[in-house]
Amino acid sequence: MTLRHINVATAARLEEAQLTSIRFDGRVALITGAGAGLGRAYAERLAARGAKVVVNDRERASAMAVVKAIRDAGGDAITDQNPIETKAGGLAMVQSAYERFGRLDILICNAGGTISKPILESGEDDFRENMNVNFWGTVHPVLAALPRFIDADYGRIVAVTSAAGLFGTAAHAPYSSSKMAVVGFAKALAVETGKLNIRVNVVSPYARTPGSSNVLGEELAELMTPDRVAQVVAWLAHERCDKTGMILSAGAGRVRRVGIVESPVVELEDEDIGRLWDRFTVLDGAHEPRNSADSARVLMPELAALGSEAIKLPAGLK
């Protein structure tokens, strides 16, 4: 047997092991924007591992193609064309899952869109359009599914941000704004559901898809396949994932954690903050707050000394 044959056989065994180690038998997943690209990769990966899938996409033909592929491979899936941008659409797509499969366990809010133009050419309509699709297109399905998840004391929610939202990029201000809004929503939701068996995490994907092929050339097609992000999303959607409020950046078969951190605290000496710049921009010993109250306590330890009465939080969030 040649080395190449050994490598092929090893790869096949590894793939088979992956298929059996992360299983979703008995679980139902709703994935928005699942008609192509990353959403399709998420749908097909979860279906291959036993999940029943609601394939939401505004393009009916695309959604039907994904459902056919899943069924041809022995899985079970249905299409859904309800709009993500409305409360009614969110409620209807969740109801579709219950009408067909009797439950919903996983929600992956993948659908999104972008507008590319310089910020001074971006009008209010551009910001509203991106917020409708990216932010409200996450919020409405989540708010529709959340009461069901709370009743079942189980749910896995994966929201989708972007490096453009986390770090900024030129000529995408409406898109960047909406994608960072998703992070704030997911972080707040993770804190509020932290004592339940509900996990809310965020993925920032890097992949070559129909939407990104204009900036990622053909030479990157094999390296940056959507399926190499899907394996990370599948883990976040799995019952064994016990983390919540995390942001993972994933692509090319690699993953890293993104943190929103604060530098060590520096006491003000006068009004010239510029003189302190080197001291508080160094992130050695940085702190990652659990929630907003934790952030306040680190900046002002006097609050911690005063005890729980100093900061009013809803029950269960202290």
Secondary structure as the mmCIF struct_conf table of DSSP 4:
data_model
#
loop_
_struct_conf.conf_type_id
_struct_conf.id
_struct_conf.beg_label_comp_id
_struct_conf.beg_label_asym_id
_struct_conf.beg_label_seq_id
_struct_conf.end_label_comp_id
_struct_conf.end_label_asym_id
_struct_conf.end_label_seq_id
HELX_RH_AL_P HELX_RH_AL_P1 LEU A 3 SER A 21
BEND BEND1 ILE A 22 ILE A 22
TURN_TY1_P TURN_TY1_P1 ASP A 25 GLY A 26
STRN STRN1 VAL A 28 THR A 32
TURN_TY1_P TURN_TY1_P2 GLY A 33 GLY A 35
BEND BEND2 ALA A 36 ALA A 36
HELX_RH_AL_P HELX_RH_AL_P2 GLY A 37 ALA A 48
TURN_TY1_P TURN_TY1_P3 ARG A 49 GLY A 50
STRN STRN2 LYS A 52 ASN A 56
BEND BEND3 ARG A 58 ARG A 58
HELX_RH_AL_P HELX_RH_AL_P3 ARG A 60 ASP A 72
TURN_TY1_P TURN_TY1_P4 ALA A 73 GLY A 74
STRN STRN3 ASP A 76 ASP A 80
TURN_TY1_P TURN_TY1_P5 ILE A 84 GLU A 85
BEND BEND4 THR A 86 THR A 86
HELX_RH_AL_P HELX_RH_AL_P4 LYS A 87 PHE A 101
BEND BEND5 GLY A 102 GLY A 102
STRN STRN4 ILE A 106 CYS A 109
HELX_RH_3T_P HELX_RH_3T_P1 ILE A 119 GLU A 121
HELX_RH_AL_P HELX_RH_AL_P5 GLU A 124 ASN A 130
HELX_RH_PI_P HELX_RH_PI_P1 MET A 131 TRP A 136
HELX_RH_AL_P HELX_RH_AL_P6 GLY A 137 ALA A 152
TURN_TY1_P TURN_TY1_P6 ASP A 153 ASP A 153
STRN STRN5 GLY A 155 VAL A 160
HELX_RH_AL_P HELX_RH_AL_P7 ALA A 163 PHE A 167
TURN_TY1_P TURN_TY1_P7 ALA A 170 ALA A 171
HELX_RH_AL_P HELX_RH_AL_P8 ALA A 173 GLU A 192
TURN_TY1_P TURN_TY1_P8 THR A 193 ASN A 197
STRN STRN6 ILE A 198 TYR A 206
TURN_TY1_P TURN_TY1_P9 PRO A 210 VAL A 215
BEND BEND6 LEU A 216 LEU A 216
HELX_RH_3T_P HELX_RH_3T_P2 GLU A 218 LEU A 220
TURN_TY1_P TURN_TY1_P10 ALA A 221 MET A 224
TURN_TY1_P TURN_TY1_P11 PRO A 226 PRO A 226
HELX_RH_AL_P HELX_RH_AL_P9 ASP A 227 LEU A 236
TURN_TY1_P TURN_TY1_P12 ALA A 237 ALA A 237
BEND BEND7 HIS A 238 HIS A 238
TURN_TY1_P TURN_TY1_P13 GLU A 239 ARG A 240
BEND BEND8 GLY A 245 GLY A 245
STRN STRN7 ILE A 247 GLY A 251
TURN_TY1_P TURN_TY1_P14 ALA A 252 GLY A 253
STRN STRN8 ARG A 254 VAL A 258
STRN STRN9 GLU A 262 GLU A 262
HELX_LH_PP_P HELX_LH_PP_P1 SER A 263 VAL A 265
BEND BEND9 ASP A 270 GLU A 271
HELX_RH_3T_P HELX_RH_3T_P3 ILE A 273 LEU A 276
HELX_RH_AL_P HELX_RH_AL_P10 TRP A 277 PHE A 280
BEND BEND10 THR A 281 THR A 281
TURN_TY1_P TURN_TY1_P15 ASP A 284 GLY A 285
STRN STRN10 HIS A 287 HIS A 287
BEND BEND11 ARG A 290 ASN A 291
HELX_RH_AL_P HELX_RH_AL_P11 SER A 292 LEU A 299
HELX_RH_AL_P HELX_RH_AL_P12 PRO A 301 LEU A 306
HELX_RH_3T_P HELX_RH_3T_P4 SER A 308 ALA A 310
BEND BEND12 ILE A 311 ILE A 311
TURN_TY1_P TURN_TY1_P16 ALA A 315 GLY A 316
#
